């Protein structure tokens, strides 16, 4: 037997669909804007190699770090008082280094599932409250 969808359940479905559309739209806008966002971050392409002030891309193209970026690196090195290792450099801040957008999948999936998990908790709470109320109602009839 199918349970009919009352007005509250239908409203829950509409709100969940609007939530999904909004979250996916925000993620797509952030991804296409090539900027940092809640769902998207800029990362280095896989396969980059660094040699001095030169960066070799996976396709073989070589990029020379601009003087401004090299100055930033030297400043950070002087501030630290020791040589900066490649993994300690914030490569995303360097303007001459190409970046690719990456999606923060955990955040995206978590927010996509949020209305459904909330809906399950609300449905369970309503069913439990109705069950408890029926228990009290049957006790009053028996006495």
C-alpha positions as CSV (number, residue, x, y, z in Angstrom):
1,X,0.0,0.0,0.0
2,X,1.4,3.4,-1.0
3,X,1.3,6.2,1.6
4,X,-0.2,9.3,0.1
5,X,1.9,12.4,0.1
6,X,0.3,15.0,2.2
7,X,1.0,18.7,1.9
8,X,4.0,18.7,4.3
9,X,5.7,15.9,2.5
10,X,5.1,17.6,-0.9
11,X,6.5,20.8,0.5
12,X,9.6,18.9,1.8
13,X,10.1,17.5,-1.7
14,X,9.9,21.0,-3.3
15,X,12.3,22.5,-0.7
16,X,14.8,19.6,-1.2
17,X,14.7,20.0,-5.0
18,X,15.2,23.8,-4.7
19,X,18.1,23.2,-2.3
20,X,19.7,20.7,-4.8
21,X,19.4,23.2,-7.7
22,X,20.9,26.0,-5.6
23,X,23.9,24.0,-4.3
24,X,24.7,22.6,-7.8
25,X,24.3,26.1,-9.3
26,X,26.7,27.7,-6.8
27,X,29.2,24.9,-7.4
28,X,29.0,25.3,-11.1
29,X,29.4,29.1,-10.9
30,X,32.4,28.8,-8.6
31,X,34.0,26.2,-10.9
32,X,33.6,28.3,-14.0
33,X,34.8,31.5,-12.4
34,X,38.3,30.1,-11.8
35,X,38.4,31.6,-8.3
36,X,38.5,30.2,-4.8
37,X,35.1,29.4,-3.3
38,X,33.3,27.2,-0.8
39,X,33.2,24.2,-3.2
40,X,36.1,25.0,-5.4
41,X,39.8,25.7,-4.9
42,X,42.7,26.4,-7.3
43,X,45.4,23.7,-7.4
44,X,48.5,23.1,-9.4
45,X,48.2,20.8,-12.4
46,X,49.4,17.2,-11.8
47,X,52.9,16.6,-13.2
48,X,54.4,20.0,-12.6
49,X,58.2,20.1,-11.9
50,X,60.1,22.9,-10.4
51,X,63.7,23.7,-11.2
52,X,65.0,27.0,-9.7
53,X,62.8,29.7,-11.1
54,X,61.4,27.5,-13.9
55,X,58.3,25.5,-13.9
56,X,57.8,22.6,-16.4
57,X,54.2,21.8,-17.2
58,X,53.1,18.3,-18.0
59,X,52.8,19.1,-21.7
60,X,56.5,20.1,-21.7
61,X,56.0,23.9,-21.8
62,X,58.4,25.8,-19.5
63,X,57.3,28.9,-17.6
64,X,59.8,31.2,-15.9
65,X,58.6,32.6,-12.6
66,X,58.1,36.3,-12.9
67,X,60.4,38.7,-11.0
68,X,57.5,39.8,-8.8
69,X,56.8,36.2,-7.8
70,X,60.5,35.4,-7.3
71,X,60.7,38.5,-5.0
72,X,57.8,37.1,-3.0
73,X,59.7,33.8,-2.6
74,X,62.9,35.5,-1.6
75,X,61.1,37.6,0.9
76,X,59.4,34.5,2.4
77,X,62.8,32.8,2.5
78,X,64.5,35.8,4.3
79,X,61.6,36.0,6.7
80,X,61.9,32.3,7.6
81,X,65.7,32.5,7.9
82,X,66.2,29.2,6.0
83,X,65.7,27.9,2.5
84,X,62.0,27.4,1.6
85,X,61.3,23.8,0.4
86,X,59.0,23.4,-2.6
87,X,56.1,22.0,-0.5
88,X,56.3,25.0,1.9
89,X,55.6,27.5,-0.9
90,X,52.1,28.8,-1.5
91,X,52.2,28.2,-5.2
92,X,48.5,29.2,-5.6
93,X,49.5,32.8,-4.7
94,X,52.1,33.0,-7.5
95,X,50.6,34.7,-10.5
96,X,52.8,33.1,-13.2
97,X,52.0,29.6,-12.1
98,X,49.0,28.1,-14.0
99,X,46.2,26.6,-11.8
100,X,43.3,24.3,-12.4
101,X,40.0,24.3,-10.4
102,X,39.4,21.4,-8.1
103,X,36.2,20.5,-6.4
104,X,35.9,20.0,-2.6
105,X,33.8,16.8,-3.0
106,X,33.2,16.2,0.7
107,X,31.6,19.6,1.2
108,X,29.5,19.3,-2.0
109,X,28.2,15.8,-1.2
110,X,27.6,16.8,2.5
111,X,25.5,19.8,1.4
112,X,23.7,17.9,-1.3
113,X,22.6,15.2,1.2
114,X,21.7,17.7,4.0
115,X,18.0,18.1,3.1
116,X,17.5,14.4,2.8
117,X,19.1,13.6,6.1
118,X,17.1,16.4,7.8
119,X,13.9,15.1,6.2
120,X,14.6,11.6,7.5
121,X,15.1,13.0,11.1
122,X,11.9,15.1,10.9
123,X,9.9,12.2,9.5
124,X,11.2,9.9,12.3
125,X,10.4,12.5,15.0
126,X,6.9,13.0,13.7
127,X,6.3,9.2,13.5
128,X,7.7,8.7,17.1
129,X,5.6,11.6,18.4
130,X,2.4,10.1,16.8
131,X,3.3,6.7,18.2
132,X,3.7,8.1,21.7
133,X,0.5,10.1,21.4
134,X,-1.4,6.9,20.3
135,X,0.0,5.2,23.4
136,X,-1.4,7.8,25.7
137,X,-4.7,7.9,23.9
138,X,-5.2,4.1,24.2
139,X,-4.5,4.3,28.0
140,X,-7.2,6.9,28.5
141,X,-9.8,4.8,26.6
142,X,-8.9,1.7,28.7
143,X,-9.5,3.5,32.1
